[in-house]
C-alpha cells in the first residue's frame, strides 16, 4: 500500500483498510493470535 504523507491527516484509515484487506479483526479477538498489524515503516522518496 502506498500512502501520500503530504495528504495524511492521521485519521488511521490506512490502518483500518489494511486490517479489512488482510481479514484481521478490529477488536481483541483470540482467533487471530498469529496475525496482527505491525507499525508501518515510512520512507521519504
PQR file of N, CA, C, O and H, with PARSE charges and radii, in Angstrom:
ATOM      1  N   UNK A   1       0.856  -1.158   0.000 -0.4000 1.5000
ATOM      2  CA  UNK A   1       0.000   0.000   0.000 -0.0000 2.0000
ATOM      3  C   UNK A   1       0.909   1.229   0.000  0.5500 1.7000
ATOM      4  O   UNK A   1       1.896   1.282   0.733 -0.5500 1.4000
ATOM      5  N   UNK A   2       0.565   2.212  -0.828 -0.4000 1.5000
ATOM      6  CA  UNK A   2       1.313   3.461  -0.891 -0.0000 2.0000
ATOM      7  C   UNK A   2       0.430   4.574  -0.355  0.5500 1.7000
ATOM      8  O   UNK A   2      -0.734   4.693  -0.739 -0.5500 1.4000
ATOM      9  H   UNK A   2      -0.237   2.169  -1.423  0.4000 1.0000
ATOM     10  N   UNK A   3       0.984   5.386   0.528 -0.4000 1.5000
ATOM     11  CA  UNK A   3       0.230   6.466   1.160 -0.0000 2.0000
ATOM     12  C   UNK A   3       0.967   7.776   0.932  0.5500 1.7000
ATOM     13  O   UNK A   3       2.166   7.868   1.200 -0.5500 1.4000
ATOM     14  H   UNK A   3       1.930   5.289   0.840  0.4000 1.0000
ATOM     15  N   UNK A   4       0.266   8.788   0.442 -0.4000 1.5000
ATOM     16  CA  UNK A   4       0.837  10.118   0.241 -0.0000 2.0000
ATOM     17  C   UNK A   4       0.842  10.844   1.585  0.5500 1.7000
ATOM     18  O   UNK A   4      -0.203  11.293   2.055 -0.5500 1.4000
ATOM     19  H   UNK A   4      -0.708   8.713   0.224  0.4000 1.0000
ATOM     20  N   UNK A   5       2.013  10.958   2.197 -0.4000 1.5000
ATOM     21  CA  UNK A   5       2.112  11.564   3.524 -0.0000 2.0000
ATOM     22  C   UNK A   5       1.830  13.058   3.513  0.5500 1.7000
ATOM     23  O   UNK A   5       1.545  13.639   4.560 -0.5500 1.4000
ATOM     24  H   UNK A   5       2.862  10.593   1.815  0.4000 1.0000
ATOM     25  N   UNK A   6       1.905  13.696   2.338 -0.4000 1.5000
ATOM     26  CA  UNK A   6       1.552  15.114   2.255 -0.0000 2.0000
ATOM     27  C   UNK A   6       0.064  15.318   2.494  0.5500 1.7000
ATOM     28  O   UNK A   6      -0.360  16.397   2.908 -0.5500 1.4000
ATOM     29  H   UNK A   6       2.137  13.224   1.487  0.4000 1.0000
ATOM     30  N   UNK A   7      -0.731  14.280   2.233 -0.4000 1.5000
ATOM     31  CA  UNK A   7      -2.183  14.362   2.415 -0.0000 2.0000
ATOM     32  C   UNK A   7      -2.654  13.666   3.688  0.5500 1.7000
ATOM     33  O   UNK A   7      -3.852  13.635   3.972 -0.5500 1.4000
ATOM     34  H   UNK A   7      -0.386  13.404   1.896  0.4000 1.0000
ATOM     35  N   UNK A   8      -1.721  13.107   4.454 -0.4000 1.5000
ATOM     36  CA  UNK A   8      -2.069  12.375   5.675 -0.0000 2.0000
ATOM     37  C   UNK A   8      -2.568  13.329   6.754  0.5500 1.7000
ATOM     38  O   UNK A   8      -1.953  14.359   7.025 -0.5500 1.4000
ATOM     39  H   UNK A   8      -0.748  13.132   4.224  0.4000 1.0000
ATOM     40  N   UNK A   9      -3.703  12.965   7.368 -0.4000 1.5000
ATOM     41  CA  UNK A   9      -4.253  13.757   8.469 -0.0000 2.0000
ATOM     42  C   UNK A   9      -4.183  13.001   9.790  0.5500 1.7000
ATOM     43  O   UNK A   9      -4.622  13.514  10.819 -0.5500 1.4000
ATOM     44  H   UNK A   9      -4.203  12.127   7.148  0.4000 1.0000
ATOM     45  N   UNK A  10      -3.636  11.784   9.771 -0.4000 1.5000
ATOM     46  CA  UNK A  10      -3.522  10.989  10.990 -0.0000 2.0000
ATOM     47  C   UNK A  10      -4.807  10.307  11.401  0.5500 1.7000
ATOM     48  O   UNK A  10      -4.988   9.991  12.577 -0.5500 1.4000
ATOM     49  H   UNK A  10      -3.280  11.368   8.934  0.4000 1.0000
ATOM     50  N   UNK A  11      -5.711  10.071  10.450 -0.4000 1.5000
ATOM     51  CA  UNK A  11      -7.024   9.508  10.775 -0.0000 2.0000
ATOM     52  C   UNK A  11      -7.009   7.987  10.969  0.5500 1.7000
ATOM     53  O   UNK A  11      -7.991   7.423  11.450 -0.5500 1.4000
ATOM     54  H   UNK A  11      -5.564  10.327   9.495  0.4000 1.0000
ATOM     55  N   UNK A  12      -5.919   7.320  10.607 -0.4000 1.5000
ATOM     56  CA  UNK A  12      -5.750   5.863  10.721 -0.0000 2.0000
ATOM     57  C   UNK A  12      -6.640   5.073   9.770  0.5500 1.7000
ATOM     58  O   UNK A  12      -6.831   3.873   9.969 -0.5500 1.4000
ATOM     59  H   UNK A  12      -5.121   7.779  10.216  0.4000 1.0000
ATOM     60  N   UNK A  13      -7.186   5.713   8.745 -0.4000 1.5000
ATOM     61  CA  UNK A  13      -7.998   4.997   7.760 -0.0000 2.0000
ATOM     62  C   UNK A  13      -7.149   3.986   6.997  0.5500 1.7000
ATOM     63  O   UNK A  13      -7.660   2.944   6.584 -0.5500 1.4000
ATOM     64  H   UNK A  13      -7.031   6.688   8.583  0.4000 1.0000
ATOM     65  N   UNK A  14      -5.867   4.273   6.802 -0.4000 1.5000
ATOM     66  CA  UNK A  14      -4.994   3.334   6.102 -0.0000 2.0000
ATOM     67  C   UNK A  14      -4.810   2.053   6.919  0.5500 1.7000
ATOM     68  O   UNK A  14      -4.775   0.959   6.356 -0.5500 1.4000
ATOM     69  H   UNK A  14      -5.452   5.119   7.137  0.4000 1.0000
ATOM     70  N   UNK A  15      -4.694   2.185   8.234 -0.4000 1.5000
ATOM     71  CA  UNK A  15      -4.576   1.004   9.098 -0.0000 2.0000
ATOM     72  C   UNK A  15      -5.858   0.185   9.085  0.5500 1.7000
ATOM     73  O   UNK A  15      -5.811  -1.045   9.061 -0.5500 1.4000
ATOM     74  H   UNK A  15      -4.723   3.074   8.692  0.4000 1.0000
ATOM     75  N   UNK A  16      -6.999   0.860   9.102 -0.4000 1.5000
ATOM     76  CA  UNK A  16      -8.291   0.175   9.046 -0.0000 2.0000
ATOM     77  C   UNK A  16      -8.453  -0.541   7.716  0.5500 1.7000
ATOM     78  O   UNK A  16      -8.934  -1.673   7.676 -0.5500 1.4000
ATOM     79  H   UNK A  16      -7.037   1.859   9.122  0.4000 1.0000
ATOM     80  N   UNK A  17      -8.056   0.111   6.619 -0.4000 1.5000
ATOM     81  CA  UNK A  17      -8.143  -0.514   5.294 -0.0000 2.0000
ATOM     82  C   UNK A  17      -7.228  -1.730   5.208  0.5500 1.7000
ATOM     83  O   UNK A  17      -7.591  -2.738   4.603 -0.5500 1.4000
ATOM     84  H   UNK A  17      -7.665   1.031   6.651  0.4000 1.0000
ATOM     85  N   UNK A  18      -6.057  -1.642   5.804 -0.4000 1.5000
ATOM     86  CA  UNK A  18      -5.123  -2.769   5.815 -0.0000 2.0000
ATOM     87  C   UNK A  18      -5.703  -3.943   6.601  0.5500 1.7000
ATOM     88  O   UNK A  18      -5.602  -5.091   6.169 -0.5500 1.4000
ATOM     89  H   UNK A  18      -5.763  -0.823   6.296  0.4000 1.0000
ATOM     90  N   UNK A  19      -6.308  -3.658   7.750 -0.4000 1.5000
ATOM     91  CA  UNK A  19      -6.932  -4.714   8.548 -0.0000 2.0000
ATOM     92  C   UNK A  19      -8.066  -5.370   7.774  0.5500 1.7000
ATOM     93  O   UNK A  19      -8.202  -6.594   7.800 -0.5500 1.4000
ATOM     94  H   UNK A  19      -6.390  -2.725   8.101  0.4000 1.0000
ATOM     95  N   UNK A  20      -8.878  -4.582   7.089 -0.4000 1.5000
ATOM     96  CA  UNK A  20     -10.004  -5.130   6.328 -0.0000 2.0000
ATOM     97  C   UNK A  20      -9.506  -5.966   5.153  0.5500 1.7000
ATOM     98  O   UNK A  20     -10.058  -7.031   4.875 -0.5500 1.4000
ATOM     99  H   UNK A  20      -8.768  -3.589   7.068  0.4000 1.0000
ATOM    100  N   UNK A  21      -8.474  -5.497   4.465 -0.4000 1.5000
ATOM    101  CA  UNK A  21      -7.939  -6.210   3.303 -0.0000 2.0000
ATOM    102  C   UNK A  21      -7.305  -7.537   3.700  0.5500 1.7000
ATOM    103  O   UNK A  21      -7.376  -8.510   2.949 -0.5500 1.4000
ATOM    104  H   UNK A  21      -8.026  -4.632   4.691  0.4000 1.0000
ATOM    105  N   UNK A  22      -6.689  -7.580   4.874 -0.4000 1.5000
ATOM    106  CA  UNK A  22      -5.998  -8.787   5.323 -0.0000 2.0000
ATOM    107  C   UNK A  22      -6.827  -9.636   6.274  0.5500 1.7000
ATOM    108  O   UNK A  22      -6.308 -10.566   6.891 -0.5500 1.4000
ATOM    109  H   UNK A  22      -6.631  -6.790   5.484  0.4000 1.0000
ATOM    110  N   UNK A  23      -8.124  -9.320   6.396 -0.4000 1.5000
ATOM    111  CA  UNK A  23      -9.057 -10.093   7.223 -0.0000 2.0000
ATOM    112  C   UNK A  23      -8.589 -10.234   8.666  0.5500 1.7000
ATOM    113  O   UNK A  23      -8.615 -11.325   9.234 -0.5500 1.4000
ATOM    114  H   UNK A  23      -8.546  -8.565   5.894  0.4000 1.0000
ATOM    115  N   UNK A  24      -8.161  -9.122   9.250 -0.4000 1.5000
ATOM    116  CA  UNK A  24      -7.729  -9.094  10.641 -0.0000 2.0000
ATOM    117  C   UNK A  24      -8.804  -8.376  11.438  0.5500 1.7000
ATOM    118  O   UNK A  24      -9.268  -7.308  11.041 -0.5500 1.4000
ATOM    119  H   UNK A  24      -8.139  -8.235   8.789  0.4000 1.0000
ATOM    120  N   UNK A  25      -9.200  -8.960  12.563 -0.4000 1.5000
ATOM    121  CA  UNK A  25     -10.287  -8.373  13.339 -0.0000 2.0000
ATOM    122  C   UNK A  25      -9.892  -7.006  13.885  0.5500 1.7000
ATOM    123  O   UNK A  25      -8.711  -6.724  14.093 -0.5500 1.4000
ATOM    124  H   UNK A  25      -8.823  -9.828  12.886  0.4000 1.0000
ATOM    125  N   UNK A  26     -10.895  -6.162  14.114 -0.4000 1.5000
ATOM    126  CA  UNK A  26     -10.660  -4.799  14.571 -0.0000 2.0000
ATOM    127  C   UNK A  26     -10.562  -4.698  16.088  0.5500 1.7000
ATOM    128  O   UNK A  26     -10.027  -3.717  16.604 -0.5500 1.4000
ATOM    129  H   UNK A  26     -11.853  -6.390  13.945  0.4000 1.0000
ATOM    130  N   UNK A  27     -11.058  -5.671  16.797 -0.4000 1.5000
ATOM    131  CA  UNK A  27     -11.032  -5.626  18.260 -0.0000 2.0000
ATOM    132  C   UNK A  27     -10.217  -6.766  18.824  0.5500 1.7000
ATOM    133  O   UNK A  27      -9.610  -7.530  18.073 -0.5500 1.4000
ATOM    134  H   UNK A  27     -11.493  -6.468  16.379  0.4000 1.0000
ATOM    135  N   UNK A  28     -10.198  -6.889  20.136 -0.4000 1.5000
ATOM    136  CA  UNK A  28      -9.473  -8.003  20.750 -0.0000 2.0000
ATOM    137  C   UNK A  28     -10.178  -9.327  20.451  0.5500 1.7000
ATOM    138  O   UNK A  28     -11.301  -9.562  20.898 -0.5500 1.4000
ATOM    139  H   UNK A  28     -10.692  -6.269  20.746  0.4000 1.0000
ATOM    140  N   UNK A  29      -9.514 -10.172  19.701 -0.4000 1.5000
ATOM    141  CA  UNK A  29     -10.106 -11.430  19.263 -0.0000 2.0000
ATOM    142  C   UNK A  29      -9.021 -12.495  19.286  0.5500 1.7000
ATOM    143  O   UNK A  29      -7.992 -12.339  18.629 -0.5500 1.4000
ATOM    144  H   UNK A  29      -8.602  -9.981  19.337  0.4000 1.0000
ATOM    145  N   UNK A  30      -9.230 -13.572  20.029 -0.4000 1.5000
ATOM    146  CA  UNK A  30      -8.227 -14.623  20.153 -0.0000 2.0000
ATOM    147  C   UNK A  30      -8.088 -15.486  18.906  0.5500 1.7000
ATOM    148  O   UNK A  30      -7.138 -16.263  18.817 -0.5500 1.4000
ATOM    149  H   UNK A  30     -10.066 -13.699  20.563  0.4000 1.0000
ATOM    150  N   UNK A  31      -8.992 -15.382  17.948 -0.4000 1.5000
ATOM    151  CA  UNK A  31      -8.918 -16.233  16.764 -0.0000 2.0000
ATOM    152  C   UNK A  31      -7.781 -15.818  15.836  0.5500 1.7000
ATOM    153  O   UNK A  31      -7.388 -16.594  14.965 -0.5500 1.4000
ATOM    154  H   UNK A  31      -9.764 -14.751  18.020  0.4000 1.0000
ATOM    155  N   UNK A  32      -7.248 -14.616  16.004 -0.4000 1.5000
ATOM    156  CA  UNK A  32      -6.172 -14.134  15.137 -0.0000 2.0000
ATOM    157  C   UNK A  32      -4.877 -13.898  15.917  0.5500 1.7000
ATOM    158  O   UNK A  32      -4.198 -12.896  15.692 -0.5500 1.4000
ATOM    159  H   UNK A  32      -7.567 -13.986  16.712  0.4000 1.0000
ATOM    160  N   UNK A  33      -4.532 -14.797  16.821 -0.4000 1.5000
ATOM    161  CA  UNK A  33      -3.343 -14.597  17.655 -0.0000 2.0000
ATOM    162  C   UNK A  33      -2.064 -14.505  16.831  0.5500 1.7000
ATOM    163  O   UNK A  33      -1.152 -13.762  17.193 -0.5500 1.4000
ATOM    164  H   UNK A  33      -5.084 -15.611  17.004  0.4000 1.0000
ATOM    165  N   UNK A  34      -1.983 -15.243  15.737 -0.4000 1.5000
ATOM    166  CA  UNK A  34      -0.758 -15.245  14.936 -0.0000 2.0000
ATOM    167  C   UNK A  34      -0.752 -14.161  13.866  0.5500 1.7000
ATOM    168  O   UNK A  34       0.253 -13.981  13.178 -0.5500 1.4000
ATOM    169  H   UNK A  34      -2.724 -15.846  15.442  0.4000 1.0000
ATOM    170  N   UNK A  35      -1.849 -13.444  13.716 -0.4000 1.5000
ATOM    171  CA  UNK A  35      -1.920 -12.383  12.711 -0.0000 2.0000
ATOM    172  C   UNK A  35      -2.165 -11.063  13.428  0.5500 1.7000
ATOM    173  O   UNK A  35      -3.068 -10.956  14.257 -0.5500 1.4000
ATOM    174  H   UNK A  35      -2.665 -13.591  14.275  0.4000 1.0000
ATOM    175  N   UNK A  36      -1.378 -10.086  13.112 -0.4000 1.5000
ATOM    176  CA  UNK A  36      -1.562  -8.781  13.739 -0.0000 2.0000
ATOM    177  C   UNK A  36      -1.032  -7.692  12.819  0.5500 1.7000
ATOM    178  O   UNK A  36      -0.317  -7.966  11.856 -0.5500 1.4000
ATOM    179  H   UNK A  36      -0.644 -10.173  12.438  0.4000 1.0000
ATOM    180  N   UNK A  37      -1.388  -6.474  13.125 -0.4000 1.5000
ATOM    181  CA  UNK A  37      -0.899  -5.320  12.387 -0.0000 2.0000
ATOM    182  C   UNK A  37       0.357  -4.818  13.084  0.5500 1.7000
ATOM    183  O   UNK A  37       0.372  -4.657  14.304 -0.5500 1.4000
ATOM    184  H   UNK A  37      -1.969  -6.252  13.908  0.4000 1.0000
ATOM    185  N   UNK A  38       1.403  -4.573  12.318 -0.4000 1.5000
ATOM    186  CA  UNK A  38       2.647  -4.035  12.860 -0.0000 2.0000
ATOM    187  C   UNK A  38       2.765  -2.562  12.471  0.5500 1.7000
ATOM    188  O   UNK A  38       2.070  -2.095  11.568 -0.5500 1.4000
ATOM    189  H   UNK A  38       1.392  -4.704  11.326  0.4000 1.0000
ATOM    190  N   UNK A  39       3.632  -1.849  13.143 -0.4000 1.5000
ATOM    191  CA  UNK A  39       3.862  -0.454  12.805 -0.0000 2.0000
ATOM    192  C   UNK A  39       4.343  -0.351  11.371  0.5500 1.7000
ATOM    193  O   UNK A  39       5.120  -1.183  10.903 -0.5500 1.4000
ATOM    194  H   UNK A  39       4.196  -2.229  13.876  0.4000 1.0000
ATOM    195  N   UNK A  40       3.878   0.668  10.681 -0.4000 1.5000
ATOM    196  CA  UNK A  40       4.282   0.883   9.298 -0.0000 2.0000
ATOM    197  C   UNK A  40       5.618   1.615   9.254  0.5500 1.7000
ATOM    198  O   UNK A  40       5.869   2.522  10.048 -0.5500 1.4000
ATOM    199  H   UNK A  40       3.246   1.344  11.061  0.4000 1.0000
ATOM    200  N   UNK A  41       6.473   1.208   8.317 -0.4000 1.5000
ATOM    201  CA  UNK A  41       7.720   1.932   8.080 -0.0000 2.0000
ATOM    202  C   UNK A  41       7.433   3.042   7.085  0.5500 1.7000
ATOM    203  O   UNK A  41       6.764   2.817   6.077 -0.5500 1.4000
ATOM    204  H   UNK A  41       6.270   0.471   7.672  0.4000 1.0000
ATOM    205  N   UNK A  42       7.931   4.231   7.359 -0.4000 1.5000
ATOM    206  CA  UNK A  42       7.701   5.375   6.481 -0.0000 2.0000
ATOM    207  C   UNK A  42       9.034   5.790   5.885  0.5500 1.7000
ATOM    208  O   UNK A  42       9.994   6.063   6.607 -0.5500 1.4000
ATOM    209  H   UNK A  42       8.475   4.414   8.178  0.4000 1.0000
ATOM    210  N   UNK A  43       9.083   5.834   4.570 -0.4000 1.5000
ATOM    211  CA  UNK A  43      10.294   6.196   3.852 -0.0000 2.0000
ATOM    212  C   UNK A  43      10.065   7.470   3.059  0.5500 1.7000
ATOM    213  O   UNK A  43       9.030   7.613   2.408 -0.5500 1.4000
ATOM    214  H   UNK A  43       8.303   5.613   3.983  0.4000 1.0000
ATOM    215  N   UNK A  44      11.008   8.392   3.103 -0.4000 1.5000
ATOM    216  CA  UNK A  44      10.942   9.599   2.287 -0.0000 2.0000
ATOM    217  C   UNK A  44      11.403   9.240   0.878  0.5500 1.7000
ATOM    218  O   UNK A  44      12.429   8.580   0.713 -0.5500 1.4000
ATOM    219  H   UNK A  44      11.849   8.275   3.631  0.4000 1.0000
ATOM    220  N   UNK A  45      10.660   9.666  -0.133 -0.4000 1.5000
ATOM    221  CA  UNK A  45      11.055   9.430  -1.529 -0.0000 2.0000
ATOM    222  C   UNK A  45      11.593  10.691  -2.144  0.5500 1.7000
ATOM    223  O   UNK A  45      11.977  10.693  -3.314 -0.5500 1.4000
ATOM    224  H   UNK A  45       9.827  10.202   0.001  0.4000 1.0000
TER
END
